Amino acid sequence: MPVEQRDDQFEQRLGSALRNAGGAFDVDRAALVAGGETRGRRLRMRRRTAVVSGAAAIALVGVGGALVAPWGGDGTGQRAVGAGGTTVGPGDATGTATPSPVSGAQLLASLKELLPTGGQFSNESARGTDARTGPYAYAVYDDGKGAAALSVSLGRVEPGSGRARETTECPDKTLTPYDDCVSSTLSGGAVLRILKGYEYPDRRVDTKLWTADLVTPDGEHVSVMEWNAAAEKDAPISRDEPPLDSGELKTLVTDPAWLRAVNAIPKSTEVETSPTPTAPPAAEGGAILTTLTGLLPAGLDVVSKGGQEAEYGYVVVDDGKGKSFVQINVQPNMSDVEDQLFGPDRNPETLPDGTKVVVRQGIGDDKGLGLIMRTADTIRTDGMRVVVMAFNSGSQNTGPTRATPALTLDQLKAIATSPKWRELVPSTEQTS
């Protein structure tokens, strides 16, 4: 599985999540997809403003100072890499010397050497550090218990950034089902996350995906993925679990061989000559949750809540009849998709202040779970979109916990049209 097949992982998983949410409810699914595509474009635009160089789906940024090797080294700043014992000294990290490129063949050799002996390899592919789309190594590995796809990808993330935190924190289980996740800080400050989940969040196929992500204080990122099938998608499950357990994943992802490769990724020579677009103002996730909670009807107990740093939040509520998942997006500058989301075919209601409203109820999943989804979707005249959805389940990935969602369409409409959202995203309209 070449890494380029996972380059659009965010968009693929977003699309899958939207399909799970929309199911056979075509009108809302189309609206969600349009909104998701716009959000994806914004995320890419924001990344472009911070990226110094790029490698596949991993942002590469300039890193200064000595690199930290919390899992090994002799304290001198040197780190052994690869089978040949080559070392990278402190000068390589500070820019006084440029390390030689690491070829795809070398990365593949390192991967095969680090896996348990006695296994058979097939479908091998790799890309070196001088590849424009970034380095990786991939192989199908069979230890006698069944074939398993396995890959290593390398890059850098901006230290302390949201992307770095997302890579190393255990995800919200309400949004991302998984069996186990452990995030730990190693000696020297590197953070390691081992996540045992599934290729498909809705588990329509029980292909397991186990990942190990290591991020050092300087932003070096090593990511290992393994499956219990010979391919990530469209391949039958060939074994009960992926071949490497948590200890073996840690040993593989923290091997110093990968750090030389990260250090050898060249800086981009491309210069952006056009003006950098300014990211639209975004509502902060904590404020969204506070506002949403305050707008909930009386009689609902909030049993859990969560969200993202910006634009999204959710609560799970219970009125005594079972849990109900309620999620909201507050998105500025959505005028570019207004015709698609609120065109005449959607039969929108236009309020006196010009806000357009579409409310719908329909099937909330495409897996036959029996979920019902109610939606209130709104857009202000300046393009600020607020869309609220409620389900008759405590999450979008499990079966019904009640007959209908805990909020009515009128209640969802009242939340979505509340003027309080304007306090989170000031209007960008120009007045004459």
MIGU-465849 format. One record per atom (N, C-alpha, C): x, y negated, z. Coordinates in steps of 0.05 Angstrom, whole numbers, plus 32768, in hexadecimal, padded with zeros to 4 digits. Example, Ala and Ser with C-alpha at 12.3 -4.5 7.8 and 13.67 -1.06 7.14 Angstrom:
% residues 2
81088072809C/80F6805A809C/81088042809C/8101802D808E/81118015808F/81027FFF809D/
% end
This chain:
% residues 432
801180188000/800080008000/80117FE78000/80177FDB7FE9/80277FC37FE9/80197FAD7FF9/802A7F9C8005/801F7F888017/800C7F758009/800F7F717FEE/7FFD7F5F7FE1/7FE07F687FE3/7FDC7F827FE8/7FC17F8C7FEC/7FB57F838006/7FC67F798018/7FBC7F6F8032/7FC07F518034/7FC97F44801E/7FCE7F27801F/7FB57F178025/7F9E7F21801C/7F857F138020/7F767F208037/7F847F2A804B/7F777F388060/7F627F27806E/7F697F0E8073/7F557EFC8080/7F3B7EFB8070/7F3E7EF58056/7F267EF38046/7F177F0D8044/7F267F238042/7F187F3D8040/7F097F438059/7F167F3F8070/7F087F458089/7EF17F32808F/7EF57F198087/7EE07F068089/7EC87F0E8079/7ECE7F168060/7EB87F1F804F/7EAA7F37805A/7EB97F4A8066/7EAD7F618072/7E9B7F598089/7EA57F47809A/7E957F3E80B1/7E7C7F3080A8/7E7E7F208093/7E667F128089/7E527F26807D/7E5C7F3B806F/7E4A7F4F8065/7E3D7F5E807C/7E4C7F638092/7E407F7080A9/7E2A7F5F80B5/7E2F7F4580B6/7E1B7F3380C2/7E037F3080B0/7E087F2F8096/7DF27F298083/7DE27F41807C/7DEF7F588078/7DE17F708070/7DD17F6C8056/7DB97F758056/7DA87F72803F/7D9A7F57803E/7DA07F468051/7D947F2B8052/7DA37F19803F/7D9C7F1A8025/7DAC7F0E8010/7DAF7EF08013/7D9A7EE3801B/7D9B7EC5801C/7DB07EBC8030/7DAE7EC68048/7DC17EBD805D/7DDD7EC88057/7DDF7EDF804B/7DFA7EEA8045/7E087ED78031/7DF97ECF801D/7E057EBC8009/7E0E7EA38017/7DFE7E998029/7E057E808037/7E1E7E848048/7E1F7E9B8056/7E367EA08067/7E4F7EA38057/7E4D7EB18040/7E657EB58030/7E6F7E9B8025/7E5D7E8A801D/7E657E6F8013/7E737E608029/7E687E608041/7E747E528057/7E8F7E5F805E/7E917E79805D/7EAA7E868063/7EBF7E80804F/7EB87E7F8035/7ECB7E788021/7ED67E5C8025/7EC47E49802D/7ECD7E2E8032/7EE07E2E804A/7ED97E3C805F/7EEA7E3D8076/7F057E49806F/7F057E5E805E/7F1E7E6A8056/7F2F7E568047/7F237E468035/7F327E328026/7F3E7E1E803A/7F2F7E16804E/7F397E038061/7F507E0E8071/7F4E7E278079/7F637E338088/7F7D7E348077/7F7A7E3B805E/7F917E3C804C/7F9D7E208049/7F8B7E0C8047/7F947DF08043/7FA47DE8805C/7F997DEF8074/7FA77DE7808D/7FC17DF5808F/7FC37E0E8086/7FDC7E1C8087/7FF07E0F8075/7FE77E06805D/7FFA7DFA804A/80067DE18056/7FF87DD28068/80037DBA8073/80197DC08086/801B7DD98091/802F7DDF80A5/80447DF2809B/803F7DFE8084/80527E13807A/806A7E07806E/80817E118075/809A7E098068/80A17E1C8052/809D7E368057/80A17E4A8042/808C7E608047/80877E718033/80727E848036/807B7EA0802F/806E7EB3803C/80737ECF8036/80597EDE803A/804C7EE68024/80337EF48024/801F7EE68036/80137EF58049/7FFF7EE9805A/800C7EDD8073/80267EDC8074/80347ED2808C/80407EB78086/803A7EA38096/80457E898092/80627E89809D/80747E7D808D/808F7E7B8095/80967E5E809B/80A07E5880B3/80A77E3D80BA/80C47E3C80C3/80D07E2480C1/80EB7E2180C9/80EF7E2680E7/81037E3580EE/81087E3B810A/81247E328111/81277E228125/81427E1A812D/814B7E288147/81657E27814D/81707E338165/81767E508161/81827E5C8175/818A7E788173/81717E8A8175/81717E9F8166/815C7EB38167/815F7EC48180/81487ECC818B/81487EDC81A4/81447EF9819D/81537F0A81A9/81507F2781A5/81497F3481BF/81307F3281C8/81297F3A81E4/812B7F5881E7/812B7F6781D1/812B7F8481D4/81477F9181D0/815B7F8181CE/81757F8D81CA/818B7F7881C7/81A27F8081BE/81B87F6D81BB/81CA7F6D81D3/81E17F6281D0/81F57F6381E5/81F97F4981F4/81E67F3681EF/81E77F1C81FC/81F87F0881EE/82047F0F81D7/82157EFD81C9/82057EEE81B2/81ED7EF681AE/81DD7EEB8198/81DE7EFC8180/81EE7F128180/81EF7F248169/81DB7F3A816C/81D17F438155/81BD7F588156/81C47F6C8140/81C57F858148/81CA7F9A8134/81B17F9D8122/81B57FA08108/819F7FA480F6/81A67FBA80E2/81927FCB80DE/81967FDF80C9/81A87FF580D2/81A8800A80C1/81B8802280C7/81D6801C80C6/81DE800880B6/81FA800380B2/82077FF480C8/81F87FEA80DC/82037FDC80F2/820A7FBF80EB/82007FB480D6/82047F9880CF/81FA7F8780E6/82077F7080EB/81FE7F5F8101/81F87F4380F6/81E67F368104/81E07F1B80FE/81E97F0A8116/81FC7EF88112/82067EE88128/81F57ECF812C/81FB7EBF8141/81EC7EA78146/81ED7E93812F/82027E928120/82047E7F810A/81EE7E8480F5/81E67E9D80F2/81D17EA280DE/81B77E9580E5/81B17E9480FF/81987E898108/81987E6B8107/81AF7E5E810A/81AF7E41810B/81B57E3480F0/81B97E4480DC/81BC7E3980C1/81D87E3580B8/81EC7E3C80C8/82087E3980C0/82107E4F80AC/82017E6480AB/82067E798097/81EB7E84808E/81EA7E8B8075/81D17E96806A/81D47EB48067/81C37EC48075/81C67EE18073/81BF7EEB8057/81CB7F008050/81C67F0C8035/81A97F168034/819D7F16801D/81827F21801B/81817F3E8022/816B7F47802D/81677F638033/81547F6E801D/815C7F828010/814C7F8D7FFA/81357F9D8004/81217FA17FF2/810B7FB37FF9/81147FCF7FFF/81287FD87FF0/81337FF37FF5/813F7FF68011/814C7FE0801A/81577FE08035/81427FE1804A/812D7FD18046/81177FD18059/81097FEC805A/81057FF88043/80F880128042/810A80278050/81248025804C/813680388059/813580358077/8133801C8081/81318017809E/8118802380A9/8102801F809A/80E8802A80A3/80EA804880A6/80F480558091/80F580728091/8108807D80A7/811E806F80AB/8131807780C0/8125807580DC/8113806180E0/8108805D80FB/80F0806E8101/80E5807C80ED/80CE808E80F3/80D880A980FD/80C880B7810B/80D080D28115/80DA80E380FF/80F080F28104/80FC810380EF/80EA811A80E8/80EF812580D1/80E0813D80C8/80C8813780B8/80C0811E80B5/80A8811780A6/80AE81158088/809A81168078/809C8114805C/809180F88053/809D80EC803E/809580D28035/808B80D38018/807880C28012/806E80BF7FF7/806380A37FF3/805D809C7FDA/805180827FD4/8060806A7FE0/807B806B7FDE/808B80577FEA/808B803D7FD9/808C80277FE6/808F800D7FD9/809A7FF97FED/80A77FE47FE2/80B37FD17FF4/80BA7FB77FE4/80BF7FA27FF3/80C67F897FE6/80DA7F7B7FF9/80EF7F707FED/81057F657FFD/80FF7F488006/81137F3E8015/810F7F238021/81107F0D800D/811B7F127FF5/811C7EFD7FE1/81037EFD7FCF/80F07F0F7FD4/80D87F0F7FC5/80C67EF77FCC/80BB7EEB7FB8/80AB7ED37FBC/80947ED87FCF/80887EF07FCE/80717EF67FDE/80787F047FF8/80917F057FFF/80997F0E801A/80A07F2B801C/80AF7F328031/80B97F4E8034/80A67F618041/80A77F7A8039/80987F8F8046/80A47FAA803E/809C7FBE804D/80A27FDA8046/808A7FEB804C/80857FFE803A/806D800E803C/8073802B8034/8067803E8041/8069805A8039/8052806A8045/804B80808038/803980938044/804B80A88052/804680AC806B/805780BD807C/804680D58086/805180ED8084/80438105808D/80568114809F/804F811680B9/805F812480CC/8056814180D0/8046814A80BD/803B816580BF/801F816680CA/8015814F80D3/7FFB814E80DF/7FE7813F80CD/7FF0813880B5/7FE0812980A2/7FED810F8099/7FE781088080/7FF380F08075/7FE880D78082/7FFA80C28084/7FF280A98090/800080928083/7FF2807E807B/7FFE80668070/800A80568086/802180498081/802F803A8095/803F80248088/803E800C8093/804C7FF58087/80587FE3809C/806D7FD48094/80797FBF80A4/807A7FA68093/80717F90809E/80737F768090/80817F6280A2/808E7F4F8096/80A07F3D80A5/809A7F20809D/809E7F0E80B0/809C7EF180AA/80A07EE180C3/80977EC980C2/80987EB880DA/807D7EA980DE/80777EA380F6/80607E9280FD/806A7E7B810D/805C7E66810D/80647E4E811D/80617E54813A/80777E52814A/80757E588166/80607E488174/80507E558185/803C7E478194/80237E3F8185/80227E47816B/800B7E3F815B/7FF37E528160/7FDC7E498156/7FC47E5A8158/7FC87E75814A/7FD77E758133/7FDC7E8E8125/7FED7EA08136/80017E958144/80127EA68155/80017EB2816C/7FF07EA28177/7FDF7EAD818D/7FCC7EC28182/7FC07EBD816B/7FAE7ED0815F/7FBC7EEB8159/7FD57EE98152/7FE47F01814B/7FEB7F128164/7FED7F06817B/7FF77F148192/7FE27F1781A8/7FCC7F0B81A7/7FB77F0E81BB/7FA37F2481B3/7F997F3281C6/7F847F4781C0/7F6B7F3981B7/7F5F7F4281A1/7F477F348197/7F2E7F3881A9/7F1B7F2881A5/7F027F2A81B3/7EF37F4381AA/7EED7F5581BD/7EE27F6E81B5/7EC57F6B81AB/7EB87F5681B2/7E9D7F5181A8/7E9E7F4D8189/7EB47F418180/7EB67F3B8163/7EC67F508154/7ED97F5D8162/7EEB7F708155/7EEC7F898166/7EDD7F9E815E/7EDE7FB7816E/7EF97FC4816B/7F037FCF8181/7F1C7FDE8181/7F1C7FF08199/7F2E80048199/7F30801781AF/7F42800E81C5/7F58800181BE/7F6B7FF981D2/7F7C7FE281C8/7F847FD181DA/7F967FBA81D3/7FA67FB281EB/7FC07FB081E7/7FD27FA781FD/7FE47F9181F1/7FE57F7A81FE/7FF77F6481F7/800A7F5F820E/80247F608209/80377F5D821F/804E7F4B8216/805A7F3E822A/80727F2D8225/808B7F3D822C/809D7F3F8219/80B57F4E821D/80CB7F3C8229/80E07F498232/80F77F3A823C/81017F278227/81047F0E822D/810D7EFA8219/80F77EEA820E/80DD7EF18213/80C77EE1820B/80B87EEA81F2/80C17EFE81E4/80B27F0881CD/80987F1581D7/80837F1281C7/80697F1D81CE/80637F3481BB/805A7F4B81C6/80547F6281B7/80377F6981BB/80287F6D81A6/800C7F7681A8/80097F908199/7FFE7FA481A6/7FF87FBE8199/7FD97FC1819A/7FCD7FC28182/7FB07FC3817F/7FA87FDC8171/7F977FEB817E/7F8D80048172/7F6F8000816A/7F6B7FFB8151/7F517FF58147/7F4A8005812E/7F3B7FF8811C/7F3080058105/7F337FF480EC/7F37800080D5/7F397FF280BC/7F207FE280B7/7F097FEE80BC/7EEF7FE180B8/7EE37FDA80D3/7EDF7FC080D9/7ED47FB880F3/7EB97FC480F8/7EA97FC980E3/7E8F7FD480E8/7E907FF380EA/7EA77FFE80E6/7EAC801B80E8/7E9A802B80D6/7E94802080BE/7E85803080AB/7E95804880A1/7EB0804680A4/7EC2805C80A1/7ED5805B80B8/7ED9807280C5/7EEA807280DE/7F08807380D8/7F11806480C4/7F2D806280BF/7F3A805180D5/7F4D805C80E4/7F5A804E80FA/7F71803D80EF/7F74802680FA/7F8A801480F4/7F97800B810E/7FB080148112/7FBE800C812A/7FD47FF98121/7FD77FE38130/7FEB7FCE8129/7FFC7FC78141/80157FC0813A/80277FB5814E/80327F9B8143/802E7F858151/80387F6B8149/804A7F60815E/80627F588154/80767F4C8166/807B7F30815C/807A7F1C816E/80807F018168/80947EF7817D/80AC7EEE8174/80C07EE48186/80BB7EC7818C/80C97EBC81A1/80C57E9F81A7/80CC7E8D8190/80DD7E96817D/80E47E858166/80D17E8A814F/80BD7E9B8152/80AA7E9E813D/80AF7EB5812A/80C37EC5812E/80C77EDD811E/80B07EF08122/80A57EFB810C/808E7F0C810E/80937F2680FF/80907F3C810E/80927F578102/80777F648107/806C7F6F80F1/80517F7C80F4/80527F9880E8/804A7FAB80F8/80487FC780F0/802B7FCF80EF/80237FDD80DA/80087FE780D7/8009800580D0/7FF7801580DC/7FF6803180D5/7FD9803A80D6/7FD3804D80C4/7FB7805780C1/7FB7807580C5/7F9F808080CA/7F9D809D80CB/7F9280A880B0/7F9B809C809B/7F9480A48080/7FAB809D806E/7FAB80A78056/7FC180A38043/7FBF80888036/7FAA8078803B/7FA8805D8030/7F95804E8043/7F9880348043/7F8780248056/7F6A8026804F/7F6380288036/7F478029802D/7F44803F8019/7F2B80498017/7F24805C8001/7F3580758001/7F3D807E8018/7F4B8097801B/7F3F80A78032/7F3C80C1802F/7F3080D08045/7F4280D0805E/7F3680D28075/7F4580D3808E/7F5480EE808E/7F6E80EC8093/7F7F81048090/7F89810E80AB/7F8480FF80C0/7F8E810880DB/7F7D80F980F0/7F7D81038108/7F6D80F6811D/7F7680DA8123/7F9080D68125/7F9B80BC812C/7FB380B6811B/7FBB809C8119/7FD48095810B/7FEB80A38119/800280A7810B/801880B78116/802780AC812E/802A80928130/803A80868145/8029807E815D/803180878175/8023807E818D/802D80628195/8023805881AB/802A803D81B3/8048803981B8/8054804D81C5/8071804B81CA/8081804B81B0/8079805C819D/8087805D8184/808380448173/806B80398175/8066801F8167/807880098172/807B8008818C/808C7FF48199/80A97FF88190/80B280108190/80CE80158187/80D2800D816B/80BF8012815A/80C1800B813E/80C17FED813A/80AD7FDF8145/80AA7FC3813F/80C07FB1814C/80CC7FBB8162/80E17FAB816F/80FD7FB28166/81007FC38152/811B7FCA8149/81287FB1813D/81417FAC8144/814F7F94813A/81527F93811C/814F7FA9810E/81527FA980F1/813F7F9480E4/81287F9180F0/81157F7F80E3/811C7F6280E6/812A7F5B80FB/81317F3F8100/81447F3480EB/81577F4480E3/81697F3B80CE/815A7F3580B5/81467F4580AF/81367F418097/81267F27809A/811A7F2280B1/810C7F0980B5/811E7EF180B1/81367EF480BD/814A7EDE80BB/81547ED9809F/81517EEE808E/815B7EEB8072/81467EE1805F/812E7EDD8068/81197ED28057/81207EB58050/81237EAE8037/812C7E938030/81177E7E8034/81207E668039/810E7E4F803B/81037E4A801E/80EB7E40801D/80DF7E3A8003/80EC7E227FF7/80F17E237FDD/80FC7E0C7FCF/80E77DFB7FC2/80CE7E047FC5/80B87DF47FB9/80B27DDB7FC9/80AD7DC67FBC/80A77DAD7FC9/808B7DA47FC0/807A7D9E7FD3/805F7D967FCC/80607D787FC6/805A7D717FAD/805C7D557FA5/80427D467FA8/802C7D557FA7/80127D477FA9/800D7D417FC7/7FFC7D2D7FCC/7FF67D267FE8/7FEA7D3E7FF6/7FF27D428010/7FE77D57801F/7FCC7D508029/7FB77D618024/7F9C7D5A802D/7F9B7D5B804B/7F8A7D4A8056/7F867D4A8073/7F707D5D807A/7F757D6E808E/7F607D818096/7F487D7280A2/7F307D7A809B/7F187D6D80A6/7F177D7080C4/7F0B7D5E80D2/7F087D6180EF/7EF87D7A80F5/7F017D88810A/7EF47DA18111/7EEA7DA0812E/7ED47DAC8133/7EC97DAE814E/7EDA7DC2815E/7EE27DBB8176/7EF27DCC8187/7EE17DE38192/7EEC7DFB8192/7EDD7E138199/7ED07E1281B5/7EE07E0881C9/7ED57E0681E4/7EBD7DF381E6/7EBF7DDD81D7/7EA97DCA81D7/7E907DD581CA/7E947DE581B5/7E7E7DF281A8/7E6F7E0581BB/7E7E7E1581CA/7E727E2781DD/7E637E1881F3/7E6F7E0281FD/7E627DF28212/7E477DE78208/7E487DDC81EF/7E307DD081E4/7E1B7DE681DE/7E237DFC81D2/7E107E1181CC/7E037E1C81E6/7E137E2081FB/7E087E2A8214/7DF37E16821F/7DF97DFD821D/7DE77DE88227/7DCD7DE68218/7DCD7DEF81FF/7DB67DED81EE/7DA47E0681EE/7DAD7E1B81FC/7D9E7E3481FC/7D837E30820C/7D6E7E3D8203/7D557E3B8211/7D577E46822D/7D457E3D823F/7D447E47825A/7D3D7E64825A/7D477E72826E/7D417E8F8271/7D557EA18265/7D6A7E968259/7D7F7EA7824D/7D987EA6825E/7DA17EBE8266/7DBA7EC08274/7DD17EC58261/7DE67EB68263/7DFE7EBA8252/7E0F7ECF825F/7E117EE78253/7E207EFD825F/7E3D7EFE8255/7E437EF2823E/7E5E7EF08234/7E5F7EDA821F/7E777ED18219/7E7A7EBC8205/7E977EBC81FA/7E9B7EB081E4/7EB67EAF81D8/7EB57E9F81BE/7ECB7E9F81B0/7ECC7E908197/7EE87E8D818D/7EEC7E78817D/7F067E718171/7F0E7E55817A/7F267E4D8172/7F307E33817A/7F1F7E1D816F/7F137E218158/7F037E0C814B/7EEC7E18813B/7ED67E098139/7EC07E0E8127/7EAE7E26812E/7EB67E388140/7EA67E508144/7EA47E578162/7E8D7E61816A/7E897E6B8185/7E727E7F8186/7E707E8F819B/7E5A7EA1819E/7E537EA481BB/7E3B7EAC81C1/7E327EB481DC/7E227ECD81D9/7E227EDE81ED/7E107EF581EF/7DFD7EEE8206/7DE47EED8200/7DD07EE58213/7DBD7EFD8219/7DAF7EFB8230/7D9C7F0F8238/7D857F028247/7D6D7F07823D/7D557EFB824A/7D477F11825A/7D547F268260/7D487F3C826E/7D3E7F52825C/7D3F7F4E8241/7D367F61822E/7D4C7F6E821E/7D657F678226/7D7C7F728218/7D8E7F5D820D/7DA77F648207/7DBB7F5181FE/7DB57F4881E1/7DBC7F2F81DB/7DB97F2381C1/7DD17F1281BA/7DDD7F1881A4/7DF57F0A819B/7DED7EF1818B/7DF87EDA8194/7DF27EC08187/7E0C7EB3817F/7E0F7EAC8166/7E287E9F815D/7E227E86814E/7E367E74814D/7E327E5A8141/7E4C7E518133/7E487E44811C/7E5E7E36810E/7E587E19810C/7E6B7E088113/7E687DEB8110/7E7E7DE280FD/7E777DDC80E4/7E8B7DD880CF/7E887DBC80C2/7E9C7DAC80C3/7E9B7D9280B6/7EA07D948098/7E977D7F8089/7E9E7D7C806D/7E967D94805C/7E7D7D9D805E/7E747DB4804F/7E637DAC8037/7E657D93802F/7E547D8A8018/7E5A7D987FFE/7E737DA37FFC/7E7A7DB07FE3/7E6A7DCA7FDE/7E5E7DD57FF3/7E4D7DED7FEF/7E307DE87FF6/7E287DCF7FF8/7E0D7DC88000/7DF97DD37FEB/7DFE7DD07FD2/7DEB7DD97FBE/7DE87DF77FBF/7DFD7E067FC6/7DFB7E227FC8/7DEC7E2B7FE0/7DF07E1D7FF7/7DE47E258010/7DC87E1A8014/7DC37E038008/7DAA7DF5800E/7D9C7DEC7FF4/7DA07DFA7FDF/7D937DF47FC5/7D757DFA7FC6/7D677DF27FB1/7D4A7DF67FB0/7D427E137FB4/7D527E267FAB/7D4B7E427FAE/7D4C7E4B7FCB/7D587E3B7FDD/7D587E427FFA/7D407E368008/7D307E267FFA/7D197E198006/7D207E0A8020/7D337DF8801F/7D3B7DE98037/7D267DD58040/7D257DD1805A/7D157DBB8065/7D287DA38069/7D1F7D8C8061/7D2F7D738064/7D237D63807B/7D327D5E8090/7D297D4F80A6/7D2A7D3180A0/7D1D7D2080B1/7D1D7D0380AC/7D397CF780AA/7D4D7D0280B8/7D687CF780B7/7D787D02809F/7D6C7D12808E/7D797D1D8077/7D857D39807B/7D857D438094/7D907D5D8099/7D7F7D72808B/7D8C7D85807E/7D7F7D9B8070/7D807DB48082/7D6A7DC38084/7D687DD98096/7D5D7DF18086/7D697E08808A/7D5F7E22807F/7D5E7E368096/7D477E41809B/7D447E5680B0/7D3B7E7080A2/7D467E8680AC/7D417EA080A0/7D427EB680B5/7D337ECB80B1/7D367EE480C0/7D387EFB80AD/7D4A7F0E80B3/7D4D7F2480A1/7D5F7F3A80AE/7D667F4D809D/7D777F6380A6/7D937F5880AD/7D9E7F6180C4/7DB77F5680CE/7DCF7F6780CA/7DCD7F7D80BB/7DE47F8D80B5/7DDE7F9E809C/7DF47FA98091/7DF17FBA8079/7DF97FD7807F/7DF87FDE8099/7E007FF980A0/7DE8800A80AA/7DD17FFE80A9/7DB9800C80B2/7DB6800E80D0/7DC37FFB80DE/7DC17FFC80FB/7DA77FF28106/7D987FE380F5/7D7F7FD880FD/7D817FBC810A/7D967FAE8104/7D9A7F93810F/7D887F7F8101/7D7E7F6C8110/7D6E7F568106/7D7E7F3D810B/7D7F7F2B80F7/7D8E7F1280FA/7D7B7EFB80F4/7D7B7EE78106/7D6D7ECE8102/7D817EB880FE/7D7C7EA680EB/7D907E9280E4/7D837E7780E1/7D907E6280EC/7D897E4780E6/7DA27E3980DB/7DA07E3180C2/7DB87E2580B5/7DB17E0880AE/7DC37DF680B5/7DBE7DD980B2/7DD67DCB80A6/7DD17DB58098/7DE67DA4808E/7DDD7D878090/7DEF7D76809C/7DE97D5A809E/7DF07D4C8084/7DE97D338082/7DEE7D248069/7E0B7D208064/7E1C7D218079/7E397D1E8075/7E477D398071/7E387D4E806F/7E447D688069/7E497D798082/7E447D70809A/7E487D8080B2/7E337D9780B2/7E3C7DAF80B3/7E2B7DC680B3/7E2B7DD480CF/7E137DDA80D9/7E107DE980F2/7DFE7E0180EB/7E087E1980EF/7DF87E3180E9/7DF97E428102/7DE17E4B810B/7DDE7E5B8123/7DD07E75811C/7DDB7E8C8126/7DCF7EA68120/7DCB7EB5813A/7DB57EC4813C/7DAF7ED48153/7DA87EF0814A/7DB17F048159/7DAD7F218152/7D9F7F2F8169/7D927F458162/7D857F568176/7D997F6B8181/7DB27F638185/7DC77F74818F/7DDB7F63819D/7DEB7F7081AF/7DFF7F6281BD/7E187F5C81AC/7E197F678193/7E2F7F608181/7E257F678165/7E357F5F8150/7E2E7F658135/7E377F81812D/7E447F8F813E/7E507FA98137/7E437FC08144/7E2E7FBC8155/7E217FD18163/7E037FD0815D/7DF57FE58164/7DD97FE7815F/7DC87FD48170/7DAE7FD3816B/7D9C7FC18179/7D9C7FC78197/7D9B7FB181A7/7D977FB381C4/7D7C7FA881CC/7D6D7F9F81B9/7D527F9481BE/7D437F9481A3/7D297F8E81A5/7D187F90818C/7D1E7F798179/7D227F618183/7D277F498173/7D3C7F388180/7D487F258172/7D5B7F12817E/7D4E7F038195/7D5E7EFA81A8/7D547EEC81BF/7D4A7ED081B9/7D527EC481A3/7D4A7EA9819C/7D387EAA8183/7D237E998184/7D117E97816D/7D1E7E858158/7D127E858140/7D1C7E74812B/7D197E578133/7D047E4F8140/7D007E338149/7D167E2C815D/7D1D7E3E816F/7D317E388183/7D4D7E358176/7D527E468162/7D6C7E448153/7D6D7E2A8144/7D567E228138/7D557E098129/7D5A7DF1813C/7D4F7DF28154/7D537DDC8167/7D707DDA816F/7D7E7DF18172/7D9A7DF08179/7DAA7DE58162/7DA57DEE8149/7DB57DE68132/7DB27DC9812B/7D9A7DBE8130/7D947DA28129/7D9A7D8E8140/7DA37D988157/7DA87D87816E/7DBC7D718167/7DB77D58816F/7DCB7D43816B/7DE57D46817A/7DE57D58818D/7DFD7D5C819D/7E157D66818D/7E107D738176/7E267D7C8165/7E357D648159/7E277D4E8155/7E347D37814A/7E4A7D2C815D/7E477D318177/7E5B7D29818B/7E757D388187/7E737D51817C/7E8A7D628178/7E987D5B815E/7E897D53814A/7E947D4D812F/7E897D328127/7E987D1D812B/7E8E7D028123/7E887D018106/7E757CF280FE/7E6D7CF080E2/7E847CE480D1/7E877CF080B9/7E9C7CE680A7/7E8F7CD58091/7E767CCF8093/7E687CBF807F/7E747CA3807E/7E767C978067/7E7F7C7C8064/7E677C6A8062/7E677C558072/7E507C428072/7E597C2A8063/7E457C1E8054/7E4C7C078044/7E477BEE8054/
% end
